[in-house]
């Protein structure tokens, strides 16, 4: 279950990170910067981390989500297509609402709280994350 959760967390985290990076490159909306940002965390935020460490921090969160998802269907929830979609949507939705606190806490320049276009891209990224989470689970179930 843990290996499975790590796999689906890695797949989903990579898809989300690459999507955010691509959108930031094309539009200039700093959603990838927001996704990878840890500058507001005491001690961690004081270090200028190389990009692979930022990705590691991002993937750790995604691994936790992937493990929770795999655990839920291994031990807790009825394993139906509908429940997998609902769970992927809830977990991704929780991650998506971090836009507000991450934006408020960020020291680096990130999108404004009222930047509707950035919020749209952020939310679409998390929809993509939910789809990838569920499909990765189904693929290797």
NORMO-V175589 format. One line per field, one symbol per residue. ss: DSSP state (~ for helix, > for strand, _ for the rest). psi: psi as a letter, one per 30 degrees, with the letter a starting at -180 (. if undefined). burial: + if it has 16 or more other ideal C-beta (glycine too) atoms within 10 Angstrom, else -. A space follows every 10 residues. Layout:
ss=???
psi=???
burial=???
This chain:
ss=_~~~~~~~~~ ~~~~~~~~~~ ~~~~~~~___ ~~~~~~____ ___~~~____ ~~~~~~~~~~ ~~~~~~~~~~ ~~~~~~____ ~~~~~~~~~~ ~~~~~~_~~~ ~~~~~_____ _____~~~~~ ~~~~~~~~~~ ~~~~~~~~~_ _
psi=eeeeeeeeee eeeeeeeeee eeeeeeffkh eeeeefkgff kkeeffkjkl efeeeeeeee eeeeeeeeee eefefelkil eeeeeeeeee eeeeeeffee eeeefkelkl llegjeeeee eeeeefeeee eeeeeeeeeg .
burial=---++++++- +++-+++-++ +-++----++ +++++++++- ----+----- ---++--++- -++-+++-++ -++------- ---+--+++- ++--++--+- -++--+---+ +---+--++- ++--++-+++ +++++++--- -
